[in-house]
Amino acid sequence: VLSGSEANKLNQIKHYPENAARERTRVRTLRQAFLSLQAALPSVPPDTKLSKLDVLILATSYIAHLTHTLDKDGNLPGSSTTYPQFRRGPGFLHPMK
């Protein structure tokens, strides 16, 4: 007969493979999402290895550039009060190492 703590440990051991498989799937999905985002960036060669932070910074910079270009051409819908987060100036982020 198992004590309460022993039964609890045995129960936890049974769930480790399920948790590990779920975590592997989550990590694989997240990695694929970052690779897809990196592939969509026009200035990054396909064989370049970037950190997740670098990919996010480059994607943010590219979105800001596209927004600035649309605004400059007068194609951005709305006014500066509608999109105040896009009116912060021409400074774009880029990874620095």
C-alpha positions as CSV (number, residue, x, y, z in Angstrom):
1,V,0.0,0.0,0.0
2,L,1.4,3.4,-1.0
3,S,1.2,6.4,1.3
4,G,-0.4,9.6,0.0
5,S,2.9,11.3,-1.0
6,E,4.2,8.1,-2.7
7,A,1.0,7.8,-4.7
8,N,1.3,11.5,-5.6
9,K,4.9,11.0,-6.9
10,L,3.8,8.0,-8.9
11,N,1.0,10.0,-10.4
12,Q,3.4,12.8,-11.3
13,I,5.8,10.4,-13.0
14,K,3.0,9.1,-15.2
15,H,2.3,12.7,-16.5
16,Y,5.9,13.5,-17.3
17,P,5.9,12.0,-20.9
18,E,2.6,13.9,-21.6
19,N,4.0,17.2,-20.3
20,A,7.3,16.7,-22.2
21,A,5.5,15.9,-25.4
22,R,3.3,19.0,-25.0
23,E,6.3,21.2,-24.3
24,R,8.2,19.8,-27.3
25,T,5.2,20.6,-29.5
26,R,4.9,24.1,-28.0
27,V,8.6,24.8,-28.6
28,R,8.5,23.4,-32.1
29,T,5.4,25.6,-33.0
30,L,7.0,28.7,-31.5
31,R,10.3,28.0,-33.4
32,Q,8.4,27.5,-36.7
33,A,6.5,30.8,-36.1
34,F,9.7,32.7,-35.6
35,L,11.3,31.1,-38.7
36,S,8.2,32.1,-40.8
37,L,8.4,35.6,-39.5
38,Q,12.1,35.8,-40.3
39,A,11.5,34.5,-43.8
40,A,9.0,37.3,-44.4
41,L,11.6,40.0,-43.6
42,P,13.0,41.3,-46.9
43,S,16.4,42.3,-45.7
44,V,17.4,39.1,-43.9
45,P,19.2,36.4,-46.0
46,P,17.6,32.9,-45.6
47,D,20.7,31.3,-44.0
48,T,21.0,34.0,-41.3
49,K,20.7,32.9,-37.7
50,L,19.0,35.4,-35.5
51,S,17.7,35.4,-31.9
52,K,14.0,35.6,-31.3
53,L,14.5,39.1,-29.9
54,D,16.4,40.1,-33.1
55,V,13.5,38.8,-35.3
56,L,11.0,40.7,-33.2
57,I,13.0,43.9,-33.4
58,L,13.5,43.6,-37.2
59,A,9.8,42.8,-37.7
60,T,8.8,45.8,-35.6
61,S,11.2,48.0,-37.6
62,Y,9.9,46.7,-40.9
63,I,6.3,47.3,-39.8
64,A,7.2,50.9,-38.7
65,H,9.0,51.4,-42.1
66,L,5.9,50.2,-44.0
67,T,3.6,52.4,-41.9
68,H,5.9,55.4,-42.4
69,T,6.0,54.8,-46.2
70,L,2.2,54.5,-46.4
71,D,1.8,57.7,-44.3
72,K,4.3,59.6,-46.5
73,D,2.4,58.6,-49.6
74,G,-0.9,59.6,-48.0
75,N,-2.2,56.0,-48.2
76,L,-2.5,55.4,-44.4
77,P,-6.2,55.4,-43.5
78,G,-7.2,57.7,-40.6
79,S,-5.4,60.6,-39.1
80,S,-2.6,61.1,-36.7
81,T,-5.1,61.0,-33.8
82,T,-6.3,57.6,-35.0
83,Y,-2.8,56.0,-35.1
84,P,-0.8,57.9,-32.5
85,Q,1.6,55.0,-31.9
86,F,2.8,55.3,-35.5
87,R,3.6,59.0,-35.2
88,R,6.8,58.7,-33.1
89,G,9.3,59.9,-35.7
90,P,11.5,58.1,-38.2
91,G,13.7,56.3,-35.7
92,F,13.6,52.6,-36.4
93,L,14.9,49.8,-34.3
94,H,17.5,47.3,-35.4
95,P,19.6,44.7,-33.6
96,M,22.9,45.9,-32.4
97,K,25.6,43.5,-31.2
